[in-house]
Amino acid sequence: MLKVYIISLLIVLTLVFAPVLFLALRHEDRYAGKTVLYNSYSAKVRTIDPATCGDTTSAAMQGQVYESLYTYHYLKRPVELIPELAAAMPEVTADELVYTIRLKPDIRYARNPCFGQESDGRPKTREVRAEDFVLAIKRAADFHLQTSLAWSFLSDRIVGLDAYREQTSTYREGDFSRYDLEVDGVRALDALTLQITLVAPYPQLVYVLAMNTYAPIPRELVDYHLMTEPDGSGRRREIPMTRRTPQITGPEQMVGTGPYRLTIWDRGSRMVFERNPEYNHGFYPLEGEEGDAEAGLLENAGTPLPFIDVLYYECILEDLPSWLRFLSRQEDVGSIPPDAFSMVINPERALLDKWQEQGIRLVKFDYPAVFWLAFNMDDAVVGSSRALRQAMCLAFNVEDYIEVLSNGRGQRAVNILPRSFPTHEPAGPGPYYRYDPQAAQARLEQARQELAAAGHLEADGRIPEITIDIGGRDELFRRMGEFIQQQFEPIGIRVKIVLNDWPTLQQKVHNKQCQLYTMGWHADLPDAENFLQLFYGPNIEKGTNNTNYHNPDFDAAYDRIRSMRDSPEREKVYVDMIHMLNEDCPILLLSEPLVYLLVYDWVHNYKRHPFAYGTTKYLRLDLERRRMQGGR
């Protein structure tokens, strides 16, 4: 049996790495003499437009190119917000309604044809101006762009912005003159001064402005890339209005200030980022938290960024091929597939000595994220019976789910907030987020009565079959589907599993085509409001309340905390809101993930940040050590 396994493994290795080696040879000359990081991503990138970004994979890739007004200190914990493109933290009026933000001078975009051409034929660049942030905010409010996340943070917040969105709905999709409309609450006072005027205090605004969703967008990008196209003779022609799209869709349209430019995007295959020569404003931190110096994380203090010239990412949806690439040193950082976990990690949850001896170290970290199964509250069956949702929560053995599918890498989620959030503990565990089959059966009796009253119980008294959509198609997700079915069989609930790739699932959820579906939320900022807004009724229309949950009491409480500063009073309202969710069960809580990553010792300065994207610029590679150890 062992011989057969080894032969099979060699065959798999050959099939996996033959094309990899071919590609490596093909791009060897192009990147000769450059420092190249090799890595992979396991879900298809949905968008490269900051305004339409709403998933972590797209955000991770966009973070290499786009920057925001503020960002997070790379090393400090608890997290600390610092200026990025802003010159300082905002100047805020006493009534907390007007934010004045000064920009750093001499910040330039990556060179791009949209700015014109130098005498030597190179594309031009220009400095970032306050008007670019005005355009970014207008695009986030544009009716014709699917900006559910970006819009949810700004709607009903900025003076005149909701009226602007309404106005854009009267324009044709390809008519970009709508970006010339004035918005009273977003103004460029001069080239380097942005002013935002709020409807009511919004304490989280500065954290929102740290999201790359609101990265500056030069108007030249719109006029050149979205309004004209190559005519085949080296010139450009105007795109007919009926064929124009307001979304950034191609690598040449990504015009950012970050350390890298996207030079290759083979959709579903690879993304290659190369150093942006115009980037000159990033430096490695001078200080960190306790222990960082001893860990070698301050050896490059004060050094200009980035250290790496090329980021070479390949899209690998299956975990086994990615794992084999890491083992053969074709990737610099790797995750551990469930089937290999016991071969790598000992019972004490540490890295086995044999892997350490190969120059590999283990990095473990908690994500500020919660995974769940979401109920579509508009669905006739699961939306009409709270007892059914409660029963399904009680019937699901989450501890086994984490152990079987993730090797115990995580812990049961017991309320909507991650444990790292201060409000998690006072909110306490929800009454139905525990494994109790007997209690599930009892709730199921009530569920049948509710469904019968609503006219949704089958003639023989059975609950209708329930369809659950899953966002993945590889072996792990197939096993997940089987596990989910097994949880509900003992209480007589029939489940149909549908496997989707990630963009397809997102589109189905957006179109309200799912009954139940796998989903979760990774925190955008360190405030409980970021999770609670997912269940705010008005956010159904905006696209972030994808459960379609609507509770007037919850909405009224959310309206109260929208403008409240951090205080015991606000925390009490947060707790009350979480208790409402715990009772109504619009989601079946699964896990808070614990991530295990393996990093070769030629990778330096690796420290995962809970919120920030675009941190690859801090990494440094020891190429000589990588070559000596058999890497690329």
VOGU-3710 file (C-alpha; in Angstrom, 3 decimals, decimal comma):
1> mlkvyiisll> 0,000/0,000/0,000  2,828/2,409/0,873  4,481/1,714/-2,505  1,236/2,501/-4,340  0,857/5,713/-2,341  4,393/6,850/-3,147  3,938/6,106/-6,859  0,634/7,999/-6,845  2,258/10,907/-5,080  5,089/11,034/-7,635
11> ivltlvfapv> 2,563/11,046/-10,471  0,680/13,907/-8,819  3,925/15,795/-8,276  4,853/15,387/-11,928  1,458/16,583/-13,114  1,521/19,519/-10,735  5,036/20,731/-11,245  5,667/20,104/-14,931  3,666/23,197/-15,911  5,104/25,110/-12,955
21> lflalrhedr> 8,661/24,402/-14,042  7,785/25,371/-17,612  6,371/28,687/-16,419  9,369/29,227/-14,167  11,725/28,803/-17,118  9,547/31,023/-19,274  9,639/33,982/-16,892  13,199/33,398/-15,620  14,690/35,929/-18,028  12,019/38,545/-17,368
31> yagktvlyns> 12,689/38,519/-13,639  16,424/37,786/-13,761  18,262/39,655/-11,029  15,035/40,511/-9,207  13,727/39,334/-5,860  10,572/37,308/-6,476  8,092/36,077/-3,856  6,165/32,962/-4,903  2,797/32,252/-3,369  -0,709/31,108/-4,267
41> ysakvrtidp> -4,298/32,065/-3,560  -7,125/29,593/-3,103  -10,191/31,543/-4,285  -10,761/33,389/-7,520  -10,298/37,144/-7,383  -13,698/38,714/-7,912  -12,676/42,315/-8,564  -9,687/44,647/-8,878  -11,829/47,759/-8,411  -11,518/49,156/-4,872
51> atcgdttsaa> -15,097/50,478/-4,921  -16,558/47,033/-5,599  -14,290/45,072/-3,263  -16,099/43,012/-0,656  -14,108/39,795/-0,142  -10,775/39,056/1,494  -9,090/37,513/-1,559  -9,758/40,556/-3,727  -8,807/42,877/-0,858  -5,492/41,074/-0,353
61> mqgqvyesly> -4,574/41,497/-4,011  -5,771/45,077/-4,235  -3,736/45,947/-1,151  -0,536/45,586/-3,189  -1,588/48,471/-5,464  -3,977/50,750/-3,603  -3,410/52,796/-0,448  -5,753/54,736/1,794  -5,666/57,879/3,889  -4,867/55,859/7,004
71> tyhylkrpve> -3,500/52,425/7,749  -2,386/50,303/10,694  1,039/50,121/12,261  2,465/46,859/10,977  3,900/45,600/14,266  2,043/47,161/17,177  -0,634/45,244/19,082  -3,210/46,299/20,118  -3,597/47,749/16,651  -2,721/51,386/16,119
81> lipelaaamp> -4,036/53,589/13,336  -1,457/55,794/11,577  -1,474/58,148/8,559  -0,681/56,621/5,161  -1,515/59,094/2,376  -2,745/61,628/4,934  -0,104/63,865/6,491  -1,616/63,521/9,964  -4,709/62,347/11,766  -7,802/64,387/10,830
91> evtadelvyt> -8,647/67,759/12,325  -12,153/67,348/13,762  -14,511/70,136/14,837  -15,902/70,218/18,377  -19,285/68,933/17,200  -17,494/66,005/15,483  -19,156/66,762/12,159  -16,365/68,229/10,016  -13,154/66,316/9,257  -10,319/68,178/7,567
101> irlkpdirya> -7,585/65,940/6,227  -4,232/67,198/4,953  -2,467/65,013/2,386  1,215/64,236/2,182  2,851/66,153/-0,672  4,788/64,471/-3,487  2,871/61,180/-3,389  2,746/59,996/-6,999  0,734/57,390/-8,837  2,407/54,577/-10,713
111> rnpcfgqesd> 3,116/55,684/-14,270  0,161/55,081/-16,548  -0,842/56,104/-20,090  -3,910/57,850/-18,699  -1,623/60,692/-17,557  -0,047/61,157/-20,980  3,398/60,391/-22,332  6,891/61,695/-21,614  9,148/62,807/-24,456  11,040/59,530/-24,098
121> grpktrevra> 7,845/57,524/-24,583  7,326/56,537/-20,948  3,871/57,029/-19,427  3,574/60,047/-17,174  2,538/60,228/-13,549  1,227/62,946/-11,271  0,791/63,758/-7,603  -2,212/62,582/-5,634  -4,718/65,366/-5,088  -7,644/65,790/-2,712
131> edfvlaikra> -10,052/65,674/-5,664  -9,004/62,042/-6,233  -10,493/61,095/-2,865  -13,644/63,041/-3,729  -13,981/60,908/-6,864  -13,312/57,716/-4,884  -16,162/58,536/-2,496  -18,465/59,447/-5,394  -17,707/56,085/-7,028  -18,541/54,328/-3,745
141> adfhlqtsla> -21,940/56,066/-3,913  -22,475/55,463/-7,644  -25,800/53,721/-8,272  -24,328/51,943/-11,299  -21,491/50,240/-9,401  -22,038/47,211/-7,155  -20,452/48,869/-4,119  -22,343/47,125/-1,330  -19,520/47,209/1,231  -18,147/50,637/0,325
151> wsflsdrivg> -21,607/52,187/0,257  -22,798/50,614/3,507  -20,157/52,538/5,483  -21,057/55,910/3,927  -24,827/55,810/3,422  -26,721/58,256/5,648  -23,387/59,463/6,975  -22,085/62,253/4,708  -23,992/65,428/3,884  -25,428/65,243/0,374
161> ldayreqtst> -24,016/61,827/-0,524  -27,314/59,923/-0,478  -28,872/62,605/-2,662  -25,911/62,272/-5,018  -26,473/58,505/-5,257  -30,100/59,116/-6,116  -29,045/61,556/-8,815  -26,636/59,042/-10,361  -29,514/56,608/-10,835  -31,015/59,022/-13,408
171> yregdfsryd> -27,854/58,910/-15,537  -27,059/56,235/-18,088  -24,468/53,736/-16,847  -21,877/54,950/-19,350  -22,427/58,661/-18,698  -19,574/59,612/-16,384  -20,507/63,288/-16,311  -22,289/62,302/-13,094  -18,881/62,460/-11,406  -18,920/66,227/-12,033
181> levdgvrald> -21,923/66,694/-9,732  -21,107/68,465/-6,482  -21,504/66,805/-3,070  -21,671/69,344/-0,242  -20,187/66,949/2,302  -17,102/65,939/0,296  -14,893/68,760/-0,935  -11,346/69,385/-2,045  -10,470/72,684/-0,338  -7,219/72,768/-2,273
191> altlqitlva> -4,897/70,271/-3,948  -3,806/68,755/-0,638  -6,799/69,321/1,659  -9,878/67,103/1,816  -12,917/68,017/3,891  -15,734/65,636/4,863  -18,902/66,902/6,545  -21,079/64,401/8,385  -24,804/64,269/9,038  -24,135/63,098/12,619
201> pypqlvyvla> -21,024/62,079/14,559  -19,411/58,932/13,182  -16,639/57,794/15,543  -15,638/54,908/13,252  -14,988/57,170/10,233  -11,229/57,267/10,664  -11,156/53,434/10,636  -13,364/53,397/7,557  -10,912/55,715/5,815  -8,201/53,127/6,475
211> mntyapipre> -9,934/50,753/4,064  -8,479/50,563/0,559  -12,069/50,669/-0,679  -11,668/54,452/-0,608  -8,262/54,628/-2,282  -7,802/57,734/-4,467  -8,962/57,461/-8,078  -7,610/59,964/-10,643  -10,194/61,330/-13,063  -7,730/60,616/-15,886
221> lvdyhlmtep> -8,326/56,903/-15,282  -12,033/57,325/-16,023  -11,513/59,556/-19,052  -8,809/57,391/-20,618  -9,498/53,777/-19,647  -13,268/53,782/-19,203  -14,229/56,187/-21,999  -11,743/55,273/-24,739  -10,233/52,090/-26,184  -7,422/51,145/-28,624
231> dgsgrrreip> -8,488/51,513/-32,249  -5,969/48,978/-33,574  -3,647/51,561/-35,125  -1,891/52,762/-31,990  -4,453/55,456/-31,285  -7,562/55,471/-29,125  -11,198/55,977/-29,979  -14,195/56,857/-27,849  -16,222/53,946/-26,493  -19,922/54,309/-27,313
241> mtrrtpqitg> -21,841/55,148/-24,161  -23,900/51,977/-24,444  -20,736/49,828/-24,149  -19,040/51,655/-21,292  -18,682/50,130/-17,859  -17,868/52,198/-14,751  -15,904/49,322/-13,195  -12,121/48,922/-13,237  -11,587/45,541/-14,887  -8,079/45,288/-16,362
251> peqmvgtgpy> -4,526/45,466/-14,965  -3,709/48,602/-16,949  -6,694/50,310/-15,281  -5,344/49,755/-11,749  -3,763/53,136/-11,060  -2,505/53,242/-7,497  0,075/54,767/-5,213  1,141/51,494/-3,572  4,459/49,667/-3,774  3,399/47,438/-6,683
261> rltiwdrgsr> 1,687/47,503/-10,073  -0,415/44,657/-11,397  1,304/43,649/-14,640  -0,304/40,248/-15,340  -3,771/38,981/-14,508  -4,664/35,684/-16,131  -8,091/35,267/-14,578  -8,371/32,103/-12,566  -4,688/31,394/-13,167  -2,150/33,927/-11,887
271> mvfernpeyn> -1,518/37,505/-10,825  1,891/39,147/-11,022  2,757/42,400/-9,296  5,967/44,300/-9,997  7,627/47,077/-8,042  6,237/50,559/-8,599  9,287/52,789/-9,250  7,330/55,890/-8,173  6,732/54,523/-4,674  9,016/56,349/-2,242
281> hgfyplegee> 6,968/57,043/0,882  7,009/53,714/2,743  9,507/52,783/5,458  9,806/49,818/7,796  8,593/50,637/11,353  11,098/51,881/13,896  9,350/50,168/16,805  6,940/47,351/17,553  5,431/45,499/20,464  7,245/43,607/23,194
291> gdaeagllen> 9,166/40,662/21,769  9,408/41,966/18,203  13,081/42,914/18,497  13,963/39,476/19,893  12,044/37,869/17,022  14,152/39,781/14,507  11,234/41,915/13,386  13,121/45,200/13,827  16,299/44,348/11,935  15,151/46,488/8,999
301> agtplpfidv> 13,838/49,416/11,058  13,688/52,617/9,029  14,554/50,924/5,725  12,708/52,057/2,562  10,023/49,668/1,287  9,415/47,329/-0,452  12,165/44,706/-0,208  10,709/42,411/-2,864  10,593/43,299/-6,578  7,986/40,849/-7,876
311> lyyeciledl> 5,008/39,096/-6,289  4,156/35,999/-8,309  0,818/34,517/-7,267  -0,863/31,512/-8,824  -4,509/30,586/-8,330  -4,645/27,046/-6,949  -8,098/26,070/-5,776  -7,176/22,618/-4,436  -5,184/22,441/-1,217  -3,080/19,364/-2,124
321> pswlrflsrq> -1,338/20,899/-5,189  -0,562/24,025/-3,176  0,842/21,900/-0,343  3,063/19,923/-2,709  4,381/23,146/-4,212  5,318/24,357/-0,748  7,062/21,067/0,097  9,109/21,307/-3,111  10,045/24,892/-2,188  8,135/26,372/-5,115
331> edvgsippda> 6,265/28,618/-2,652  7,664/30,646/0,222  4,654/30,435/2,543  2,172/27,588/2,819  -0,901/26,383/4,675  -1,366/22,833/5,980  -4,146/20,762/4,393  -6,256/18,725/6,833  -4,959/15,375/5,574  -1,340/16,401/6,243
341> fsmvinpera> -1,877/18,057/9,610  -0,845/15,137/11,832  2,337/14,689/9,782  3,374/18,272/10,501  1,965/19,232/13,914  2,543/17,280/17,129  -0,107/16,636/19,843  1,072/19,778/21,666  0,154/21,792/18,568  3,760/22,632/17,770
351> lldkwqeqgi> 5,767/21,971/14,612  7,449/18,567/14,522  11,239/18,680/14,759  11,782/17,190/11,305  10,114/20,190/9,694  12,024/22,687/11,805  15,217/20,987/10,690  14,232/21,783/7,097  14,220/25,504/7,845  10,458/25,822/8,316
361> rlvkfdypav> 8,768/27,691/11,139  5,148/27,683/12,266  3,128/30,884/12,562  -0,205/30,666/14,421  -2,702/33,482/14,701  -6,359/34,175/15,392  -8,286/35,945/12,668  -10,911/38,493/13,804  -13,431/36,469/11,808  -16,483/34,277/12,332
371> fwlafnmdda> -17,742/31,622/9,902  -21,373/30,577/9,682  -24,221/29,119/7,685  -26,515/32,000/6,753  -30,282/31,645/6,508  -32,016/33,649/3,803  -34,748/35,246/5,913  -36,743/35,991/2,763  -37,015/32,271/2,060  -40,530/30,902/2,566
381> vvgssralrq> -39,350/27,926/4,646  -36,338/28,875/6,774  -37,410/32,519/7,009  -40,882/31,717/8,326  -39,867/29,469/11,219  -37,597/30,710/13,967  -37,940/27,351/15,718  -36,577/25,605/12,612  -33,512/27,821/12,615  -33,020/27,234/16,339
391> amclafnved> -33,376/23,472/15,873  -30,792/23,422/13,088  -28,345/25,339/15,295  -28,837/22,872/18,149  -28,476/19,862/15,830  -25,084/20,907/14,458  -22,026/19,466/16,209  -19,669/22,375/15,624  -16,899/20,886/17,766  -16,788/17,810/15,510
401> yievlsngrg> -16,992/20,058/12,456  -13,868/21,933/13,560  -12,035/18,737/14,483  -12,942/16,730/11,375  -12,602/19,421/8,725  -9,993/21,715/10,303  -7,990/19,447/12,640  -9,198/21,493/15,566  -7,896/24,746/14,099  -10,493/27,020/15,591
411> qravnilprs> -13,100/27,223/18,294  -16,864/27,186/18,333  -18,377/30,605/17,715  -20,987/31,324/20,398  -22,053/34,805/19,360  -21,588/37,041/16,349  -18,355/38,662/17,611  -14,856/37,163/17,656  -13,438/36,553/21,124  -10,832/39,276/20,554
421> fpthepagpg> -13,571/41,928/20,554  -14,260/43,430/24,002  -18,052/43,042/23,741  -17,846/39,300/23,069  -17,552/38,270/26,703  -20,313/40,459/28,200  -22,641/39,342/25,388  -22,102/35,718/26,364  -23,014/32,561/24,415  -26,280/32,306/22,537
431> pyyrydpqaa> -28,774/29,744/23,926  -28,954/27,802/20,643  -25,245/27,821/19,775  -24,504/24,503/21,453  -24,810/20,858/20,423  -28,000/19,394/21,904  -29,877/16,918/19,618  -32,632/16,353/22,156  -33,360/20,076/22,410  -33,213/20,243/18,604
441> qarleqarqe> -35,969/17,638/18,331  -38,112/19,597/20,756  -37,693/22,808/18,760  -38,500/20,858/15,582  -41,978/20,114/16,875  -42,569/23,836/17,239  -41,061/24,347/13,779  -43,623/22,005/12,196  -46,436/24,007/13,757  -44,959/27,274/12,459
451> laaaghlead> -44,462/25,862/8,962  -47,940/24,367/8,896  -49,438/27,713/9,898  -47,480/29,371/7,086  -48,561/26,699/4,591  -45,050/25,381/3,995  -45,204/21,918/5,556  -45,367/19,005/3,120  -48,564/16,917/2,921  -46,979/14,021/4,829
461> gripeitidi> -45,913/16,358/7,638  -42,279/16,501/6,602  -40,216/19,668/6,487  -39,361/20,527/2,846  -35,863/19,676/1,611  -33,419/22,489/2,327  -30,710/23,549/-0,122  -27,347/24,709/1,188  -24,887/26,445/-1,157  -21,175/26,098/-0,400
471> ggrdelfrrm> -18,419/28,411/-1,684  -15,896/25,884/-2,954  -15,649/22,833/-5,187  -12,578/20,891/-4,102  -12,422/17,760/-1,947  -12,497/19,711/1,314  -15,770/21,402/0,359  -17,265/18,124/-0,810  -16,467/16,673/2,593  -17,940/19,752/4,219
481> gefiqqqfep> -21,171/19,200/2,325  -21,346/15,577/3,424  -20,677/16,548/7,039  -23,427/19,181/6,958  -25,935/16,654/5,582  -25,023/14,213/8,346  -25,777/16,798/11,036  -29,413/17,160/10,042  -30,252/13,575/9,122  -30,841/12,475/12,762
491> igirvkivln> -33,597/15,071/13,206  -35,187/14,283/9,855  -34,162/17,350/7,884  -33,231/16,560/4,302  -30,443/18,684/2,838  -29,294/19,172/-0,743  -25,730/20,489/-1,181  -24,711/22,729/-4,093  -20,988/23,409/-4,651  -20,029/26,750/-6,229
501> dwptlqqkvh> -16,814/28,605/-6,898  -16,443/31,704/-4,740  -17,517/34,406/-7,250  -20,574/32,332/-8,235  -21,674/31,962/-4,624  -21,253/35,691/-4,043  -23,384/36,481/-7,063  -26,085/34,023/-6,022  -26,173/35,534/-2,532  -26,367/39,026/-4,002
511> nkqcqlytmg> -29,304/37,932/-6,152  -31,017/36,255/-3,161  -30,902/32,877/-4,897  -29,717/30,878/-1,872  -31,766/29,310/0,901  -28,800/28,625/3,183  -25,161/29,241/2,331  -21,680/29,162/3,819  -20,360/32,593/4,632  -18,565/34,532/7,308
521> whadlpdaen> -17,161/37,926/8,078  -13,620/39,122/8,557  -13,571/42,337/10,546  -12,826/45,502/8,576  -12,160/47,493/11,727  -11,906/46,865/15,476  -15,479/47,711/16,463  -18,507/45,472/17,084  -20,580/47,737/14,842  -18,725/46,212/11,879
531> flqlfygpni> -20,443/42,858/12,565  -23,788/44,231/13,704  -24,281/46,261/10,529  -24,587/42,952/8,676  -28,067/42,539/10,211  -29,315/46,124/9,970  -32,543/46,161/7,956  -31,711/49,129/5,673  -28,481/47,358/4,695  -30,514/44,714/2,841
541> ekgtnntnyh> -30,887/47,136/-0,043  -27,246/48,200/0,234  -26,058/44,621/-0,085  -24,255/43,912/3,192  -27,230/42,400/5,029  -27,226/39,227/2,960  -29,370/37,248/5,407  -32,172/39,753/4,688  -32,780/39,887/8,438  -35,175/42,607/9,541
551> npdfdaaydr> -36,026/43,234/13,177  -37,469/46,686/14,061  -36,067/46,528/17,611  -32,602/45,635/16,314  -32,757/48,437/13,726  -33,807/50,975/16,356  -30,896/49,934/18,565  -28,507/50,188/15,616  -29,763/53,706/14,880  -28,895/54,601/18,481
561> irsmrdsper> -25,308/53,364/18,352  -24,494/54,789/14,910  -23,192/58,036/16,374  -22,207/56,888/19,875  -18,627/56,943/21,038  -17,134/53,953/22,855  -18,740/53,873/26,297  -20,411/51,489/28,778  -23,766/52,720/27,467  -22,876/51,792/23,893
571> ekvyvdmihm> -21,572/48,383/24,980  -24,867/47,688/26,743  -26,769/48,395/23,513  -24,324/46,160/21,627  -25,027/43,340/24,084  -28,798/43,763/23,708  -28,460/43,596/19,921  -26,385/40,427/20,092  -29,005/38,839/22,356  -31,663/39,592/19,714
581> lnedcpilll> -29,563/37,816/17,092  -28,950/34,915/19,464  -32,698/34,421/19,800  -33,703/34,948/16,158  -30,815/32,863/14,732  -30,488/34,401/11,243  -27,204/32,466/11,097  -25,967/29,088/12,298  -22,660/29,966/13,923  -19,731/27,691/13,116
591> seplvyllvy> -16,207/28,708/14,057  -13,648/31,333/14,823  -10,624/30,220/12,798  -7,149/29,618/14,145  -4,717/29,827/11,245  -1,564/27,711/11,003  0,951/28,870/8,392  4,350/27,487/7,503  7,077/29,914/6,518  10,534/29,075/5,240
601> dwvhnykrhp> 13,348/30,691/7,205  14,473/32,689/4,187  11,323/34,814/4,660  11,928/37,632/7,132  9,661/40,169/8,868  6,577/37,941/8,671  3,867/39,024/11,131  0,183/38,738/10,271  -1,975/41,780/10,882  -5,619/41,285/11,886
611> faygttkylr> -7,014/44,129/9,742  -4,451/45,569/7,330  -3,952/44,466/3,726  -0,931/45,195/1,557  1,597/44,141/4,187  3,728/42,086/1,761  5,853/45,201/1,270  7,362/44,557/4,718  8,652/41,067/3,851  12,284/40,459/2,995
621> ldlerrrmqg> 13,711/37,360/1,295  17,178/35,878/1,738  17,692/34,669/-1,828  21,005/32,973/-1,148  19,516/30,890/1,650  16,547/30,033/-0,557  18,834/28,780/-3,326  20,983/26,814/-0,876  17,881/25,070/0,462  16,623/24,141/-2,980
631> gr> 14,110/26,927/-3,531  13,616/28,927/-6,701
//
